[in-house]
Every structure is written in C-alpha cells, then in structure tokens.
Amino acid sequence: MKLEIMQNKIIDFILNETNKAGANGVVVGISGGIDSALTAALTIKALGKDKVLGIHMPEFGLTHSTDNREAKALIDWLGINYRTIDISGIISAFMAVIPESESADKLSKGNLKARIRMSLLYFHANQMNRLVMGTSNKTEIILGYYTKYGDGGVDLEPIARLYKTEVWGLSRRLGIPKFIIAKKPSAGLWTGQTDEDELGISYIKLDNVLMMLEQNKDPEIIQSTVGVSREQLNSVMKRIERSEHKRKIPPVPEIC
C-alpha cells in the first residue's frame, strides 16, 4: 500500500510540474541503472512514452559493453525514443586545453563527466522545450553522493523522497527488468567503481542508519540496532555534514 501511494504521488508530481512549466515533455539520462530506470518508468506513466526522450551517454573505453547492452535493453523495454552519445571525445577535448589534466585525480575527472552529461541533457531539453529529469534518490541526496551541477543539476527530482531500498521495492512493483534490479549500483565514473564499496556500507544498512538519524536516535542505539561500526556511522554523519552545501542554494551576503 505504501509503495502504491508513493507511485501515485510521484506520477501526479511529474504531471503537475511538467504542465506548470509549459514543457512539451522531459529528457532522462539512461545509465542502465535502477534509479534512471525507475524515473523513466514513472515519467512514462505520468506523461506517456512520446513525451519522454532517453539519452544514454557512455564513455568509450570505460563504459562496459554489458552496461551499453543493458541500457539498450532497458530502453527497448520502456519503448521510448532515445539517443546514444559517446562522451569520450568531449572529455578528451576538455583535457587537451588544460595543462594539469594529466595529473587530475579520479574524483575531479568523474565530476567533469557528470557535468558533461548534464550539459548534453540540457542542450536537448532546451532544443525541445522539455525538462531535465533528475534520477537521484533520497539516500544519495542526504549523503551528497552526487555531483553538484552534474547529476544534481536538474529541473525535477521525482524519486528524491525514496530511499534506495524503496527504489528497489517500487521498481519490483512496476516490473522493471530483473537484470536492472540485480545490478550492483555504480556511477560508472571510473573502472571498478561501485557505490557500496565507495561508501563502505551496504545500502540496506545505510538506509536504516539514515532513517534512525532522521528520528534523532542515539548513535549507540543506531550501532546496536543496525549492526554498523562506529567508524561506519561516523563516516555517514561526516558525509551528511560536508555535503550540506549541495542541498542549499549558494549563500549570498546580507547587504541591507
């Protein structure tokens, strides 16, 4: 029942906000992961397939061929129009004009890729009078586990009230293909990257921690209830604190 209520509220939200903006439809970045799959599926229910354009933006030499096949299979399952744009040439051109690019760390490069993808989504959205749909879930947003002005640069965030575990639950309810649901979550910004390895905690435990933090539970109770170490809990709390700037508009000085 809870999942059905969530689904209906998100569908109404997408429809109302798109109409309010006077947009002709939306653009969704399709990575082949569960978040973009669920976002696209809910958007189709709200607007219809003809108003949803999926854009798959692999990086040649990094994006695994399996990811490309799964993204294409997902798009076929969704039945929407789509475009595939290889971003490797854009990345190379960007790096070629920056002398320090050879020594850039993987996080800087990864954030650049996310911002390139954002720019491509907005280019298509502007051309077609459409909105850019975000695909970030509540878990990622609370932790700041996304790129500011990258995958965080969107017009609407339909699944932003869903924890990652709720994304899985609603995806099963909507019949999202099992190969998407079973896939290890990854931003795909560098070779071998997975969300849970990088975060140092499973999404199931992480969501339980975040829910209990939201209820202002004591750290000791959270540790014993969820079964996480003090180091894991501290890491989560530090991520929340350090990413606060991502969840707010840029600060301005008080003049008057």
C-alpha positions, 0 to 999 in steps of 0.5 A: 500500500505504501509503495502504491501511494508513493507511485501515485504521488510521484506520477501526479508530481511529474504531471503537475510540474511538467504542465506548470512549466509549459514543457512539451515533455522531459529528457532522462539520462539512461545509465542502465541503472535502477534509479534512471530506470525507475524515473523513466518508468514513472515519467512514462506513466505520468506523461506517456512514452512520446513525451519522454526522450532517453539519452544514454551517454557512455564513455568509450573505453570505460563504459562496459559493453554489458552496461551499453547492452543493458541500457539498450535493453532497458530502453527497448523495454520502456519503448521510448525514443532515445539517443546514444552519445559517446562522451569520450571525445568531449572529455578528451577535448576538455583535457587537451586545453588544460595543462594539469589534466594529466595529473587530475585525480579520479574524483575531479575527472568523474565530476567533469563527466557528470557535468558533461552529461548534464550539459548534453541533457540540457542542450536537448531539453532546451532544443525541445522545450522539455525538462531535465529529469533528475534520477537521484534518490533520497539516500544519495541526496542526504549523503551528497553522493552526487555531483553538484551541477552534474547529476544534481543539476536538474529541473525535477527530482521525482524519486528524491523522497525514496530511499534506495531500498524503496527504489528497489521495492517500487521498481519490483512493483512496476516490473522493471527488468530483473537484470536492472534490479540485480545490478550492483549500483555504480556511477560508472565514473571510473573502472571498478567503481561501485557505490557500496564499496565507495561508501563502505556500507551496504545500502540496506544498512545505510538506509536504516542508519539514515532513517534512525538519524532522521528520528534523532536516535542515539548513535549507540542505539543506531550501532546496536540496532543496525549492526554498523561500526562506529567508524561506519556511522561516523563516516555517514554523519561526516558525509551528511555534514560536508555535503550540506552545501549541495542541498542549499542554494549558494549563500549570498551576503546580507547587504541591507 
